[in-house]
Structures are given as structure tokens and as C-alpha cells.
């Protein structure tokens, strides 16, 4: 599992986005720009990988945050002095880790964010630290009610499927997944849209996702240049994770936010302006 916001991000001229901050995609774009700029990651990549792991409280925390220290604190992250050689527990609750394309040194408060895997920092059998709920002996993923539990290197990491309105299910191919509690039936159909609902067939199990509930203003859309569908904001830009189209236009950061070309004025979210210095376009 080993998710966490930055771990996911390592793996998010206005094109219709509401940039007035009154709600919907405008506020989500502001949050994405703040997270990406504070963690030195691409906003296109941050939107694609991190938004599905967040909830409304996470977004509200980021929008209310004053400065990068407070933005990172929303997820239990603190900037550290140096990167460790490998993830290490500083104490029973704090993980020392290196994340992001530039190797951002962090101290991670395991209990501060639901996406960290657990509230304790534990040392695995290989000596590497991880956030989890306890030790375990049998490697692999299992269901415990709505919780997807992953035993990795002797550390039990937990994903609560219920946070996204789903339950834990073992699929027909024995893969453990978060799936829709009402359907969860075997399926063979390709992923498709039913109005604003994304109907996904993953590992033989159907999952129905209310896109608007996943993040504000989103709907089910077809990805540009692909037959894939996803929860997003439009189909006017391709989600190119290898070479994202992030750019600076004056003081504004422009990027593809899950299908919608959007722009955020960096000076409106507490930064001096937009810079193309390494690791790439972002608010500085």
C-alpha cells in the first residue's frame, strides 16, 4: 500500500475552470496548485493521483492553509533537514522519509492523515520503517469488514474503503479491492459512464463511483486520446503523466486537472508568482 499523498504523486489560458474560488473545480484547482507547489511535484500528476485519495476535509484544510508548512501539515508532513538512506521510524508515530522527484526530506506524522496506512510508525522485518496499525506475519492483502488490510514487510497497513463509500471485496481473480457495496458483482464490461457515475470493472468486480461525491464539481468523462473513462472535469486536455503540459503564464500556473485545462494565479494562493525553475512549472 505505502500510499500517502507524496508517494502517490511520485508514481497531479482558462479552459472553463471556475477560478473565482466560489466552489467546484475552482477550489479544487487552487488546492492542487498549493499541494503540488509545496511538494515540488507536477500539478497534473498531483491531480491525477492524489485527488482520489483525498476527502472534503483534506481539501478544506489545504485551502485554509497559510504557507507551505501549513499545507503539508494537512497530511502530517513536515520538511526535514536531510533525506534518510531508507524510511526510518524516529519514534512510535513519526516516519522519516524521502519523497518526490527532487527527494524532499520529510517527517511524517502517521496519525495525522487517513492515507498514511496507520497511526503508528513500525519497523518491518527488513528494517525499513512504515506507517501501519501493527505487525503481521502473512504477506498480502485481506478484507476485514470494509477495511483493506495489507501485510507488507511485516507491517499491517490499512485502507478504509468506507471513506470512499466502498467496501472491501475479494475479486474473482483473488485480487483484494475496494468495490461498491451495493453492486460488487462479477463483471466483464469495459469501464463506462452512466451520467455522472463512473462504472468500473476492476479485477472482475463492478464498482460504481459518484464522481461529484469524489471531488467537487467532477463528472464522468472520457480521457483525451483514449477509450478510458474517469472522474474528471472535462475532455479538453490529455493527462500526460510522463510529459505534463504544466506551464507558467505570467503569475499563473496552467495545468491539466483530470481533463480540464485550468489556470491558478499563484499570487492569489499566497505565492510570489509562477516559476519554471526545476523541478518544473509551479508557484514559488
N, C-alpha and C positions, 0 to 999 in steps of 0.2 A: 504494500500500500504506500507507505512513505510519501504521502501527498504533501500537505502544507502548501500555502499559496505560492511561494517562490519555487518549490520543486515542480509544481505544475507548470509554472511559467517557463522553466528551463526546457521542458520537453519540446497578452493579449494586446478647399472651397467647399462648404456645407453641401451635402447631397440629400438633404431632407431631414437631418437630425435636429431635434429641438434643443438648441443650445442656450435657452434662456433660463435654465435651472428650475423651471416650474414642475418638472416631473418627467416620467418616461425615460426615453433614451438620452435626453439631455443630461439628466443627473447621472445616469449610468456612465455616459461618456466622460463626465468630469471625474467620477470615481476611478475609472480605468486609467485615465491620464495621470492621476495622482499616484496610483499604485505603481504603474509602470515606471514613472519618472523617479520615484523614491527607491525602487528596487533595481534600477538600471536595466530594465528589460523592455522589449518591444511592446507598444500598446496593442498592436494587432494580435500578437501572441498572448498577451495578458488577457485580452477579451475572450479569445477562443478557449483558453484552458482554465482560467481562474473564475470567470463568471458562474459556470455551472456548479462550482464548489462553494459559492457564497450564498448568504441569505440576506433578507432585508436589513437585519441588524448590522451585518457587516458593512453593507453599502452606506447606511446612515452614519456609522462610525467614521468611515473614510471621508464622507462629505463634510462632517463636522470637524474633522481633524485640522489643526493649525500647525503646518510644517511636517516634514518627513518623519520626525521622531514620533509624532502622534499617529501618523498614517500607519507606520509599521507596527506601532503598539496595538492597533486594532486586531492584529493577528498574533500578538505575543512576541513580535520580533524586536530586537534591539541591535543596533550596529555595534560590533565588537572591534577590537584593535587588530587582531590577526586571524587568519584562517587556520583552523587545526588541520593536521595531516589527515585525520578522519573524524567523523562525527563522534563527539565525546560528551559524556554527562558531566556537567560542572557540579551539580548536586542532584537531589532526587526529583527536581522539577524543571531543570534548565539544561537544554541541549546546546552545545557549541558546534556550529556547522558552517559550511561554506556553500553559498548558493548563488545562482545567476550566472550569466555569461562572463562577467568580469570577476567572478569569485568574491561575492560580497560576504565578509565575515559577520556572522550573526550569533546572538544568544537568543534561543527560542524558549519561551515560557510554554511548556507543553500544555498547561491547563488553560491558557488564555484563548485558544481558538478551537472550535469543534473539528477543524480539518487536520489537526496535528496527529491524530491517531490514538491519543490517550493523554491523561493528565500527569503521568509520571515519566521521568527520564530513566531508562533502564539500559543496562549493558547487555548486548546479545552474546551468544556463545562464541562469536568470533571476536569479541572485544569492542565492537562498534556500538556507539550509543544510538538510541532511538526513543521517540515518544510512544508510549503504549500504556496499557492498563495492567499488565502483569507479565509474568513469564509463562512459557508454554513449551510443550515437548513435541507435538505433532505438527510439522511444517504443512502449510497450505491454508486454504480458506474454507470456512464453515459458516452456517447460519445459526444465530441464537436469537430467535424471535425475529424482529425487524433489523437486528444488527448483523452486519457482515464482519466476521472476525477473521483476521489474517495473522497466522503464526509465521513470522519471518525472522530467521536467525535467533529463535528462542524468545522473541519479544512479541506479545499479543497486541496487535493494532486493530482498532475498531472503527468502522464506518457505520453511522446510524442512518440506514436507508429512509427511516421515517421522517428525517429532516427535509427530505425532498418529496414527501408524500408517497414513498415507495416501501416495499418490504423486501426482505432477503429471500431469494429463491435459488434452488439448485436446478440449473437448466438441463435439458435432455442430453447435452454432451458432458454433463457433470461439472460444468463451469458454474461458480457461485457468483450471482449478480444481484444488483438491486433492480427490482421489477415492479410493475404496477400491481398493487394489492388486489384490485378487482378483476383484472384480466389474468395476467400471469400465465396464460395458457400457451400451449405449444403453438408455434407459428412458423411459416415458411415464406411469407410475403416479404417483399422488399420494404424498407422504411418508406413511409409516405405521410403526407399531411391530410388531416381531416379538419378543415377550418384552421383554428389556431392551435390545434392539438397535434403534436408530433407522435406518430405511431411507429415505434421502433421494434424491429425483430432482432434481438441480440442473443446469440447462443441458443436459438430455438425458443426463446421466451419473449412474449409480447410485453412491451412497456409503453404506456400512454403518458405523455408529458404535456401538461398545460403550460405552454410557453410563456404566457403572460404572468403566470404564477412563479415561473422560474426566475425571471428577472423583468422588471417593469417595462411595459411597452413592447415586449417581444412577441413575435408570432412565428408560425411555422413557415419556412421559406426554403426554396431550392438554392443550393450553393452554386455560385457562378462557375461555369465551365465543368459542371459535374452533375450527375443524376442524384447525388446525395441531398438529403434534406436535413435541416437543423433548426433549432430555436435561434432566431436572429432578428435583425431589424430591416432587412432588405436583400436585394439581389443585384446591387449595382457595383460591387467590388469583390474580387476573389480573395479568399482567406489564404494568402500565400505565406506559410509559416517559415519557409526557407529564405525567402527574399521579400519580407513585408514591404508594403508601399508607404511606410511611415515617412512623413516629410514635415519640414517647417515652412510655414508661410507667414513671414513676419514674426509676430509673437505667438502665433497659433500653431498647435500641433495637430496635424491631419493624419488620420489613420483609418483602417478598415475595421469597423466594430461589428463583428459577425454579420457581414454582408452589407453594411451601410457605411459609405464614406462620410466621415464626420470630422468636425474640427472643434478644438477646445482652445480658447485663448489662455495661454499659460499665466498671464498676469491676473486673470480672474480667479485662479485657484491657488494663488499665493507664491508664484514663482516670478523671477525677473523677466523671463522670456523663453523662447524656444531655441535650442542649440542642436547642431548636427554633430557635435564632438562625440568621440567614442563613448559608449557603445553604439550610438546611433541617435536619430532624432528623438528629442524628449524635452520636457520642461526642466529648466535649470534655475 
